[in-house]
Amino acid sequence: MSLTALATAFLLAVTLCYFVKCWLSPFGDCRKCAGMGHALTTDRKGKAKRGRDCRRCDATGKRIRVGRWIYNRAARTSRAGHR
């Protein structure tokens, strides 16, 4: 098996796995707050406490995956074209 065929098969497998992941679990943890929904700060004693709510995920800790976002946009565009 040649190197290009092996690389192509690997990329196809990775893409298929990501497609399945986006289908089964369309939401992933927010990268900014690491899925907590808020930042961690410390008080003057050094004890951890809750910080401000995350603006990216609206304090839910979850964001839509890029692959699912692309699929939703393509499906919405396709539906709009058939009307």
C-alpha positions as CSV (number, residue, x, y, z in Angstrom):
1,M,0.0,0.0,0.0
2,S,1.5,3.4,-1.0
3,L,2.0,6.2,1.4
4,T,-0.6,8.5,-0.2
5,A,-3.3,5.7,-0.1
6,L,-2.5,5.2,3.6
7,A,-2.7,8.9,4.3
8,T,-6.0,9.2,2.5
9,A,-7.4,6.3,4.4
10,F,-6.3,7.8,7.7
11,L,-7.9,11.2,6.8
12,L,-11.1,9.5,5.7
13,A,-11.2,7.6,9.0
14,V,-10.6,10.7,11.1
15,T,-13.3,12.6,9.2
16,L,-15.8,9.8,9.6
17,C,-15.1,9.6,13.3
18,Y,-15.6,13.4,13.7
19,F,-18.9,13.1,11.7
20,V,-20.2,10.4,14.0
21,K,-19.1,12.4,17.1
22,C,-21.0,15.5,15.8
23,W,-24.0,13.4,15.1
24,L,-24.1,11.7,18.5
25,S,-23.0,14.6,20.6
26,P,-23.5,18.0,18.9
27,F,-22.4,20.0,21.9
28,G,-19.0,20.0,23.4
29,D,-17.4,21.8,26.3
30,C,-16.7,25.5,25.9
31,R,-13.0,26.0,25.2
32,K,-12.8,29.3,27.1
33,C,-14.2,28.2,30.5
34,A,-13.4,24.4,30.1
35,G,-17.1,23.5,30.4
36,M,-17.5,25.1,33.8
37,G,-19.6,28.1,32.7
38,H,-17.6,30.6,34.6
39,A,-14.1,31.6,35.3
40,L,-12.2,30.8,38.5
41,T,-10.6,33.6,40.5
42,T,-9.0,33.7,43.9
43,D,-9.7,35.8,46.9
44,R,-7.1,37.7,48.9
45,K,-6.3,34.5,50.9
46,G,-5.7,32.5,47.7
47,K,-8.9,30.5,48.0
48,A,-10.6,29.7,44.7
49,K,-14.0,31.2,44.1
50,R,-16.4,31.5,41.3
51,G,-15.7,34.3,38.8
52,R,-17.7,36.0,36.1
53,D,-20.0,34.0,33.8
54,C,-18.5,33.0,30.5
55,R,-19.8,35.2,27.7
56,R,-19.0,32.7,24.9
57,C,-21.3,29.9,26.2
58,D,-23.7,32.1,28.2
59,A,-22.7,30.3,31.4
60,T,-23.9,26.9,30.2
61,G,-20.5,25.4,29.7
62,K,-21.5,23.9,26.3
63,R,-20.9,25.1,22.7
64,I,-22.0,23.7,19.4
65,R,-19.3,21.8,17.6
66,V,-17.9,23.3,14.4
67,G,-18.9,20.3,12.3
68,R,-22.4,20.4,13.6
69,W,-22.6,24.1,13.0
70,I,-21.5,23.6,9.4
71,Y,-24.1,20.8,9.0
72,N,-26.9,23.0,10.5
73,R,-26.0,25.9,8.2
74,A,-25.9,23.6,5.1
75,A,-29.3,22.0,6.0
76,R,-30.9,25.4,6.6
77,T,-29.6,26.6,3.2
78,S,-30.8,23.5,1.4
79,R,-34.3,23.8,3.0
80,A,-34.5,27.4,2.0
81,G,-33.7,26.6,-1.6
82,H,-36.5,24.0,-1.9
83,R,-39.3,26.4,-0.9
